[in-house]
Amino acid sequence: MAYIEHLPWQECIAKYDREHTFFYCDPPYWNTEGYGVDFGFDQYEEIAELAKTIKGKMIVSINDIPEIREVFKGLKRKSVAINYTVGRKGRSERKELIIRSW
């Protein structure tokens, strides 16, 4: 079963965090433009802390840059190649981190 909520992400995690819950977090890429969403670096730190402490499991997909690697240090992560097309003409290969809490 899946639920879709229109809540701040912190409230959604607090509301549904159980041992059997799986969270997929796809925050805006850090240090990029064009999202139109106020998402400060403190929120990445908050996601990382929650990933380390929640009862459920969490996967986060985010751009693979040194600042993000540092904030999610201690969690399992894998770098994968992606074809990035947002806001660009044509494709550009980038790296994305897949971070997991277990």
A tleap script that builds the chain and sets N, CA, C and O, in Angstrom:
source leaprc.protein.ff14SB
mol = sequence {
  NMET ALA TYR ILE GLU HIE LEU PRO TRP GLN
  GLU CYS ILE ALA LYS TYR ASP ARG GLU HIE
  THR PHE PHE TYR CYS ASP PRO PRO TYR TRP
  ASN THR GLU GLY TYR GLY VAL ASP PHE GLY
  PHE ASP GLN TYR GLU GLU ILE ALA GLU LEU
  ALA LYS THR ILE LYS GLY LYS MET ILE VAL
  SER ILE ASN ASP ILE PRO GLU ILE ARG GLU
  VAL PHE LYS GLY LEU LYS ARG LYS SER VAL
  ALA ILE ASN TYR THR VAL GLY ARG LYS GLY
  ARG SER GLU ARG LYS GLU LEU ILE ILE ARG
  SER CTRP
}
set mol.1.N position { 0.845 -1.164 0.000 }
set mol.1.CA position { 0.000 0.000 0.000 }
set mol.1.C position { 0.898 1.237 0.000 }
set mol.1.O position { 1.949 1.240 0.642 }
set mol.2.N position { 0.501 2.258 -0.698 }
set mol.2.CA position { 1.240 3.516 -0.748 }
set mol.2.C position { 0.301 4.660 -0.371 }
set mol.2.O position { -0.886 4.638 -0.695 }
set mol.3.N position { 0.841 5.637 0.303 }
set mol.3.CA position { 0.094 6.841 0.654 }
set mol.3.C position { 0.791 8.032 0.032 }
set mol.3.O position { 2.019 8.100 -0.009 }
set mol.4.N position { 0.001 8.960 -0.445 }
set mol.4.CA position { 0.536 10.218 -0.966 }
set mol.4.C position { -0.018 11.318 -0.076 }
set mol.4.O position { -1.228 11.428 0.118 }
set mol.5.N position { 0.875 12.122 0.455 }
set mol.5.CA position { 0.498 13.193 1.368 }
set mol.5.C position { 0.983 14.524 0.830 }
set mol.5.O position { 1.960 14.588 0.084 }
set mol.6.N position { 0.303 15.567 1.210 }
set mol.6.CA position { 0.754 16.920 0.902 }
set mol.6.C position { 1.113 17.574 2.238 }
set mol.6.O position { 0.368 18.389 2.782 }
set mol.7.N position { 2.280 17.183 2.739 }
set mol.7.CA position { 2.776 17.653 4.028 }
set mol.7.C position { 4.238 18.039 3.875 }
set mol.7.O position { 4.900 17.583 2.943 }
set mol.8.N position { 4.750 18.866 4.769 }
set mol.8.CA position { 6.200 19.029 4.796 }
set mol.8.C position { 6.836 17.653 5.009 }
set mol.8.O position { 6.298 16.828 5.747 }
set mol.9.N position { 7.969 17.408 4.370 }
set mol.9.CA position { 8.550 16.076 4.401 }
set mol.9.C position { 8.822 15.584 5.820 }
set mol.9.O position { 8.673 14.396 6.104 }
set mol.10.N position { 9.219 16.493 6.713 }
set mol.10.CA position { 9.510 16.099 8.096 }
set mol.10.C position { 8.256 15.549 8.781 }
set mol.10.O position { 8.327 14.562 9.513 }
set mol.11.N position { 7.108 16.191 8.540 }
set mol.11.CA position { 5.851 15.744 9.149 }
set mol.11.C position { 5.418 14.397 8.587 }
set mol.11.O position { 4.891 13.556 9.315 }
set mol.12.N position { 5.640 14.196 7.304 }
set mol.12.CA position { 5.264 12.932 6.672 }
set mol.12.C position { 6.078 11.776 7.268 }
set mol.12.O position { 5.524 10.721 7.578 }
set mol.13.N position { 7.374 11.974 7.426 }
set mol.13.CA position { 8.214 10.919 8.008 }
set mol.13.C position { 7.806 10.654 9.450 }
set mol.13.O position { 7.696 9.497 9.856 }
set mol.14.N position { 7.580 11.702 10.224 }
set mol.14.CA position { 7.173 11.523 11.625 }
set mol.14.C position { 5.834 10.789 11.716 }
set mol.14.O position { 5.644 9.951 12.598 }
set mol.15.N position { 4.915 11.099 10.816 }
set mol.15.CA position { 3.588 10.491 10.838 }
set mol.15.C position { 3.617 8.994 10.517 }
set mol.15.O position { 2.860 8.224 11.109 }
set mol.16.N position { 4.475 8.577 9.596 }
set mol.16.CA position { 4.444 7.198 9.104 }
set mol.16.C position { 5.630 6.330 9.525 }
set mol.16.O position { 5.700 5.166 9.129 }
set mol.17.N position { 6.548 6.854 10.303 }
set mol.17.CA position { 7.730 6.069 10.639 }
set mol.17.C position { 7.371 4.866 11.512 }
set mol.17.O position { 6.965 5.009 12.666 }
set mol.18.N position { 7.530 3.688 10.933 }
set mol.18.CA position { 7.325 2.412 11.611 }
set mol.18.C position { 8.409 1.461 11.108 }
set mol.18.O position { 9.063 1.747 10.105 }
set mol.19.N position { 8.602 0.357 11.780 }
set mol.19.CA position { 9.624 -0.606 11.364 }
set mol.19.C position { 9.400 -1.123 9.943 }
set mol.19.O position { 10.362 -1.463 9.255 }
set mol.20.N position { 8.163 -1.187 9.500 }
set mol.20.CA position { 7.842 -1.733 8.172 }
set mol.20.C position { 7.718 -0.647 7.090 }
set mol.20.O position { 7.348 -0.957 5.958 }
set mol.21.N position { 8.016 0.606 7.417 }
set mol.21.CA position { 7.838 1.703 6.468 }
set mol.21.C position { 9.094 1.912 5.628 }
set mol.21.O position { 10.218 1.815 6.122 }
set mol.22.N position { 8.874 2.200 4.349 }
set mol.22.CA position { 9.959 2.515 3.425 }
set mol.22.C position { 9.740 3.925 2.906 }
set mol.22.O position { 8.665 4.243 2.398 }
set mol.23.N position { 10.751 4.770 3.030 }
set mol.23.CA position { 10.691 6.146 2.541 }
set mol.23.C position { 11.657 6.310 1.375 }
set mol.23.O position { 12.822 5.922 1.461 }
set mol.24.N position { 11.166 6.883 0.296 }
set mol.24.CA position { 12.033 7.271 -0.820 }
set mol.24.C position { 12.066 8.788 -0.831 }
set mol.24.O position { 11.032 9.432 -1.010 }
set mol.25.N position { 13.244 9.363 -0.641 }
set mol.25.CA position { 13.401 10.821 -0.624 }
set mol.25.C position { 14.180 11.264 -1.855 }
set mol.25.O position { 15.261 10.748 -2.140 }
set mol.26.N position { 13.628 12.206 -2.566 }
set mol.26.CA position { 14.234 12.736 -3.784 }
set mol.26.C position { 14.284 14.259 -3.679 }
set mol.26.O position { 13.561 14.961 -4.386 }
set mol.27.N position { 15.157 14.772 -2.779 }
set mol.27.CA position { 15.219 16.225 -2.609 }
set mol.27.C position { 15.851 16.892 -3.820 }
set mol.27.O position { 16.481 16.224 -4.639 }
set mol.28.N position { 15.688 18.205 -3.940 }
set mol.28.CA position { 16.358 18.923 -5.034 }
set mol.28.C position { 17.867 18.719 -4.960 }
set mol.28.O position { 18.440 18.633 -3.874 }
set mol.29.N position { 18.493 18.643 -6.112 }
set mol.29.CA position { 19.954 18.565 -6.137 }
set mol.29.C position { 20.526 19.798 -5.453 }
set mol.29.O position { 20.087 20.922 -5.695 }
set mol.30.N position { 21.523 19.566 -4.585 }
set mol.30.CA position { 22.160 20.684 -3.890 }
set mol.30.C position { 22.986 21.514 -4.868 }
set mol.30.O position { 23.673 20.989 -5.744 }
set mol.31.N position { 22.893 22.808 -4.687 }
set mol.31.CA position { 23.707 23.769 -5.428 }
set mol.31.C position { 23.372 23.802 -6.920 }
set mol.31.O position { 24.243 24.021 -7.762 }
set mol.32.N position { 22.099 23.582 -7.226 }
set mol.32.CA position { 21.630 23.722 -8.605 }
set mol.32.C position { 20.474 24.709 -8.600 }
set mol.32.O position { 19.884 24.991 -7.557 }
set mol.33.N position { 20.167 25.217 -9.753 }
set mol.33.CA position { 19.084 26.196 -9.867 }
set mol.33.C position { 17.962 25.633 -10.705 }
set mol.33.O position { 18.133 24.646 -11.420 }
set mol.34.N position { 16.818 26.268 -10.610 }
set mol.34.CA position { 15.714 25.910 -11.485 }
set mol.34.C position { 14.595 25.134 -10.814 }
set mol.34.O position { 13.579 24.856 -11.451 }
set mol.35.N position { 14.752 24.776 -9.541 }
set mol.35.CA position { 13.684 24.036 -8.863 }
set mol.35.C position { 12.582 24.959 -8.366 }
set mol.35.O position { 11.420 24.557 -8.302 }
set mol.36.N position { 12.932 26.194 -8.013 }
set mol.36.CA position { 11.935 27.115 -7.483 }
set mol.36.C position { 11.456 26.743 -6.089 }
set mol.36.O position { 10.361 27.132 -5.683 }
set mol.37.N position { 12.275 25.986 -5.351 }
set mol.37.CA position { 11.907 25.527 -4.016 }
set mol.37.C position { 13.016 25.939 -3.048 }
set mol.37.O position { 14.199 25.731 -3.316 }
set mol.38.N position { 12.618 26.522 -1.928 }
set mol.38.CA position { 13.593 26.890 -0.911 }
set mol.38.C position { 13.961 25.627 -0.130 }
set mol.38.O position { 13.159 25.119 0.653 }
set mol.39.N position { 15.173 25.128 -0.347 }
set mol.39.CA position { 15.620 23.894 0.298 }
set mol.39.C position { 17.074 24.100 0.707 }
set mol.39.O position { 17.998 23.826 -0.059 }
set mol.40.N position { 17.254 24.591 1.936 }
set mol.40.CA position { 18.594 24.906 2.423 }
set mol.40.C position { 19.397 23.667 2.783 }
set mol.40.O position { 18.853 22.569 2.905 }
set mol.41.N position { 20.697 23.860 2.949 }
set mol.41.CA position { 21.586 22.746 3.250 }
set mol.41.C position { 21.218 22.071 4.569 }
set mol.41.O position { 21.448 20.874 4.740 }
set mol.42.N position { 20.647 22.834 5.497 }
set mol.42.CA position { 20.226 22.264 6.778 }
set mol.42.C position { 19.200 21.146 6.597 }
set mol.42.O position { 19.115 20.241 7.426 }
set mol.43.N position { 18.421 21.209 5.514 }
set mol.43.CA position { 17.438 20.155 5.281 }
set mol.43.C position { 18.104 18.843 4.833 }
set mol.43.O position { 17.601 17.762 5.141 }
set mol.44.N position { 19.215 18.931 4.119 }
set mol.44.CA position { 19.968 17.717 3.769 }
set mol.44.C position { 20.548 17.097 5.035 }
set mol.44.O position { 20.548 15.877 5.200 }
set mol.45.N position { 21.042 17.955 5.927 }
set mol.45.CA position { 21.562 17.465 7.203 }
set mol.45.C position { 20.453 16.789 8.010 }
set mol.45.O position { 20.689 15.776 8.668 }
set mol.46.N position { 19.264 17.342 7.958 }
set mol.46.CA position { 18.123 16.778 8.664 }
set mol.46.C position { 17.724 15.413 8.068 }
set mol.46.O position { 17.424 14.474 8.805 }
set mol.47.N position { 17.726 15.316 6.745 }
set mol.47.CA position { 17.424 14.033 6.099 }
set mol.47.C position { 18.454 12.989 6.514 }
set mol.47.O position { 18.091 11.861 6.847 }
set mol.48.N position { 19.734 13.354 6.497 }
set mol.48.CA position { 20.799 12.415 6.865 }
set mol.48.C position { 20.620 11.940 8.304 }
set mol.48.O position { 20.767 10.750 8.582 }
set mol.49.N position { 20.310 12.838 9.205 }
set mol.49.CA position { 20.116 12.461 10.607 }
set mol.49.C position { 18.918 11.526 10.753 }
set mol.49.O position { 18.984 10.535 11.481 }
set mol.50.N position { 17.834 11.838 10.070 }
set mol.50.CA position { 16.662 10.964 10.130 }
set mol.50.C position { 16.965 9.588 9.546 }
set mol.50.O position { 16.535 8.573 10.093 }
set mol.51.N position { 17.699 9.549 8.443 }
set mol.51.CA position { 18.040 8.261 7.827 }
set mol.51.C position { 18.802 7.381 8.813 }
set mol.51.O position { 18.694 6.156 8.768 }
set mol.52.N position { 19.560 7.997 9.691 }
set mol.52.CA position { 20.350 7.244 10.674 }
set mol.52.C position { 19.539 6.832 11.891 }
set mol.52.O position { 19.960 5.947 12.636 }
set mol.53.N position { 18.370 7.462 12.112 }
set mol.53.CA position { 17.658 7.248 13.375 }
set mol.53.C position { 16.226 6.739 13.244 }
set mol.53.O position { 15.641 6.326 14.246 }
set mol.54.N position { 15.637 6.752 12.045 }
set mol.54.CA position { 14.239 6.328 11.923 }
set mol.54.C position { 14.098 4.827 12.150 }
set mol.54.O position { 15.068 4.074 12.054 }
set mol.55.N position { 12.875 4.410 12.450 }
set mol.55.CA position { 12.568 2.992 12.628 }
set mol.55.C position { 12.498 2.279 11.284 }
set mol.55.O position { 12.913 1.127 11.161 }
set mol.56.N position { 11.969 2.970 10.276 }
set mol.56.CA position { 11.805 2.384 8.948 }
set mol.56.C position { 13.092 2.432 8.147 }
set mol.56.O position { 14.178 2.641 8.686 }
set mol.57.N position { 12.940 2.231 6.844 }
set mol.57.CA position { 14.082 2.279 5.929 }
set mol.57.C position { 13.914 3.469 4.997 }
set mol.57.O position { 12.795 3.881 4.690 }
set mol.58.N position { 15.049 4.020 4.548 }
set mol.58.CA position { 15.009 5.193 3.686 }
set mol.58.C position { 16.044 5.059 2.576 }
set mol.58.O position { 17.167 4.606 2.798 }
set mol.59.N position { 15.638 5.463 1.380 }
set mol.59.CA position { 16.563 5.649 0.264 }
set mol.59.C position { 16.472 7.109 -0.151 }
set mol.59.O position { 15.386 7.682 -0.236 }
set mol.60.N position { 17.633 7.697 -0.406 }
set mol.60.CA position { 17.720 9.085 -0.862 }
set mol.60.C position { 18.489 9.084 -2.170 }
set mol.60.O position { 19.548 8.464 -2.268 }
set mol.61.N position { 17.967 9.772 -3.176 }
set mol.61.CA position { 18.722 9.964 -4.422 }
set mol.61.C position { 19.036 11.452 -4.532 }
set mol.61.O position { 18.160 12.305 -4.390 }
set mol.62.N position { 20.316 11.738 -4.791 }
set mol.62.CA position { 20.785 13.122 -4.761 }
set mol.62.C position { 22.041 13.240 -5.613 }
set mol.62.O position { 22.686 12.236 -5.915 }
set mol.63.N position { 22.390 14.460 -6.002 }
set mol.63.CA position { 23.589 14.638 -6.820 }
set mol.63.C position { 24.850 14.230 -6.051 }
set mol.63.O position { 24.967 14.449 -4.845 }
set mol.64.N position { 25.770 13.640 -6.778 }
set mol.64.CA position { 27.010 13.119 -6.202 }
set mol.64.C position { 28.080 14.199 -6.233 }
set mol.64.O position { 28.832 14.327 -7.199 }
set mol.65.N position { 28.129 14.970 -5.159 }
set mol.65.CA position { 29.131 16.029 -5.013 }
set mol.65.C position { 29.731 15.920 -3.611 }
set mol.65.O position { 29.113 15.337 -2.720 }
set mol.66.N position { 30.928 16.474 -3.404 }
set mol.66.CA position { 31.602 16.318 -2.106 }
set mol.66.C position { 30.780 16.764 -0.895 }
set mol.66.O position { 30.813 16.096 0.139 }
set mol.67.N position { 30.051 17.863 -0.995 }
set mol.67.CA position { 29.276 18.356 0.149 }
set mol.67.C position { 28.200 17.351 0.561 }
set mol.67.O position { 27.961 17.136 1.750 }
set mol.68.N position { 27.561 16.744 -0.423 }
set mol.68.CA position { 26.515 15.755 -0.135 }
set mol.68.C position { 27.137 14.482 0.426 }
set mol.68.O position { 26.600 13.896 1.367 }
set mol.69.N position { 28.261 14.047 -0.138 }
set mol.69.CA position { 28.945 12.866 0.401 }
set mol.69.C position { 29.292 13.070 1.877 }
set mol.69.O position { 29.161 12.149 2.683 }
set mol.70.N position { 29.730 14.266 2.221 }
set mol.70.CA position { 30.110 14.562 3.606 }
set mol.70.C position { 28.903 14.505 4.539 }
set mol.70.O position { 28.977 13.899 5.608 }
set mol.71.N position { 27.806 15.122 4.150 }
set mol.71.CA position { 26.642 15.179 5.048 }
set mol.71.C position { 26.014 13.795 5.252 }
set mol.71.O position { 25.438 13.530 6.307 }
set mol.72.N position { 26.119 12.918 4.260 }
set mol.72.CA position { 25.543 11.572 4.374 }
set mol.72.C position { 26.599 10.531 4.767 }
set mol.72.O position { 26.358 9.330 4.648 }
set mol.73.N position { 27.748 10.981 5.227 }
set mol.73.CA position { 28.813 10.069 5.654 }
set mol.73.C position { 28.273 9.135 6.740 }
set mol.73.O position { 27.533 9.559 7.628 }
set mol.74.N position { 28.651 7.872 6.655 }
set mol.74.CA position { 28.200 6.890 7.637 }
set mol.74.C position { 27.031 6.056 7.153 }
set mol.74.O position { 26.703 5.032 7.752 }
set mol.75.N position { 26.400 6.489 6.069 }
set mol.75.CA position { 25.304 5.716 5.464 }
set mol.75.C position { 25.833 4.993 4.234 }
set mol.75.O position { 26.798 5.438 3.612 }
set mol.76.N position { 25.209 3.889 3.889 }
set mol.76.CA position { 25.617 3.161 2.685 }
set mol.76.C position { 25.216 3.966 1.461 }
set mol.76.O position { 24.115 4.513 1.401 }
set mol.77.N position { 26.109 4.037 0.490 }
set mol.77.CA position { 25.819 4.833 -0.707 }
set mol.77.C position { 26.495 4.216 -1.923 }
set mol.77.O position { 27.518 3.537 -1.827 }
set mol.78.N position { 25.881 4.481 -3.066 }
set mol.78.CA position { 26.402 3.992 -4.334 }
set mol.78.C position { 26.281 5.114 -5.351 }
set mol.78.O position { 25.244 5.771 -5.446 }
set mol.79.N position { 27.345 5.327 -6.105 }
set mol.79.CA position { 27.328 6.335 -7.159 }
set mol.79.C position { 26.916 5.666 -8.460 }
set mol.79.O position { 27.460 4.627 -8.833 }
set mol.80.N position { 25.953 6.265 -9.147 }
set mol.80.CA position { 25.484 5.723 -10.423 }
set mol.80.C position { 25.503 6.814 -11.480 }
set mol.80.O position { 25.287 7.989 -11.181 }
set mol.81.N position { 25.762 6.417 -12.708 }
set mol.81.CA position { 25.751 7.370 -13.828 }
set mol.81.C position { 24.312 7.572 -14.291 }
set mol.81.O position { 23.537 6.619 -14.370 }
set mol.82.N position { 23.968 8.806 -14.592 }
set mol.82.CA position { 22.642 9.116 -15.129 }
set mol.82.C position { 22.794 10.062 -16.315 }
set mol.82.O position { 23.797 10.766 -16.437 }
set mol.83.N position { 21.799 10.072 -17.175 }
set mol.83.CA position { 21.735 11.060 -18.249 }
set mol.83.C position { 20.837 12.183 -17.775 }
set mol.83.O position { 19.626 12.009 -17.641 }
set mol.84.N position { 21.428 13.324 -17.526 }
set mol.84.CA position { 20.738 14.471 -16.958 }
set mol.84.C position { 20.241 15.360 -18.077 }
set mol.84.O position { 21.024 15.785 -18.926 }
set mol.85.N position { 18.935 15.649 -18.090 }
set mol.85.CA position { 18.375 16.453 -19.171 }
set mol.85.C position { 17.632 17.697 -18.690 }
set mol.85.O position { 17.236 18.513 -19.522 }
set mol.86.N position { 17.430 17.872 -17.405 }
set mol.86.CA position { 16.650 18.992 -16.897 }
set mol.86.C position { 17.340 20.311 -17.220 }
set mol.86.O position { 18.509 20.509 -16.888 }
set mol.87.N position { 16.611 21.205 -17.868 }
set mol.87.CA position { 17.111 22.543 -18.157 }
set mol.87.C position { 18.259 22.599 -19.151 }
set mol.87.O position { 18.934 23.623 -19.261 }
set mol.88.N position { 18.483 21.533 -19.860 }
set mol.88.CA position { 19.602 21.505 -20.809 }
set mol.88.C position { 19.097 21.051 -22.171 }
set mol.88.O position { 18.098 20.341 -22.286 }
set mol.89.N position { 19.805 21.476 -23.174 }
set mol.89.CA position { 19.533 20.968 -24.515 }
set mol.89.C position { 20.412 19.745 -24.692 }
set mol.89.O position { 21.631 19.829 -24.541 }
set mol.90.N position { 19.821 18.634 -25.002 }
set mol.90.CA position { 20.591 17.397 -25.119 }
set mol.90.C position { 20.820 16.752 -23.765 }
set mol.90.O position { 20.276 17.189 -22.751 }
set mol.91.N position { 21.615 15.732 -23.766 }
set mol.91.CA position { 21.876 14.987 -22.543 }
set mol.91.C position { 23.286 15.232 -22.049 }
set mol.91.O position { 24.197 15.548 -22.815 }
set mol.92.N position { 23.433 15.079 -20.767 }
set mol.92.CA position { 24.731 15.261 -20.149 }
set mol.92.C position { 24.867 14.189 -19.073 }
set mol.92.O position { 23.982 14.043 -18.230 }
set mol.93.N position { 25.967 13.437 -19.092 }
set mol.93.CA position { 26.141 12.387 -18.096 }
set mol.93.C position { 26.596 13.008 -16.783 }
set mol.93.O position { 27.519 13.821 -16.741 }
set mol.94.N position { 25.934 12.606 -15.732 }
set mol.94.CA position { 26.239 13.063 -14.371 }
set mol.94.C position { 26.296 11.846 -13.462 }
set mol.94.O position { 26.041 10.718 -13.883 }
set mol.95.N position { 26.634 12.100 -12.216 }
set mol.95.CA position { 26.631 11.063 -11.193 }
set mol.95.C position { 25.572 11.406 -10.154 }
set mol.95.O position { 25.389 12.565 -9.782 }
set mol.96.N position { 24.891 10.382 -9.703 }
set mol.96.CA position { 23.905 10.534 -8.649 }
set mol.96.C position { 24.249 9.544 -7.549 }
set mol.96.O position { 24.713 8.436 -7.816 }
set mol.97.N position { 24.017 9.956 -6.309 }
set mol.97.CA position { 24.223 9.051 -5.181 }
set mol.97.C position { 22.895 8.419 -4.792 }
set mol.97.O position { 21.870 9.093 -4.684 }
set mol.98.N position { 22.939 7.129 -4.589 }
set mol.98.CA position { 21.806 6.412 -4.007 }
set mol.98.C position { 22.270 6.053 -2.601 }
set mol.98.O position { 23.218 5.289 -2.419 }
set mol.99.N position { 21.594 6.611 -1.627 }
set mol.99.CA position { 21.967 6.451 -0.221 }
set mol.99.C position { 20.885 5.633 0.448 }
set mol.99.O position { 19.695 5.854 0.220 }
set mol.100.N position { 21.304 4.677 1.285 }
set mol.100.CA position { 20.295 3.893 2.000 }
set mol.100.C position { 20.617 3.822 3.486 }
set mol.100.O position { 21.770 3.946 3.899 }
set mol.101.N position { 19.591 3.623 4.258 }
set mol.101.CA position { 19.727 3.673 5.700 }
set mol.101.C position { 20.027 2.324 6.359 }
set mol.101.O position { 20.284 2.271 7.561 }
set mol.102.N position { 19.998 1.265 5.605 }
set mol.102.CA position { 20.219 -0.060 6.209 }
set mol.102.C position { 21.362 -0.786 5.540 }
set mol.102.O position { 21.686 -1.911 5.919 }
savepdb mol mol.pdb
quit
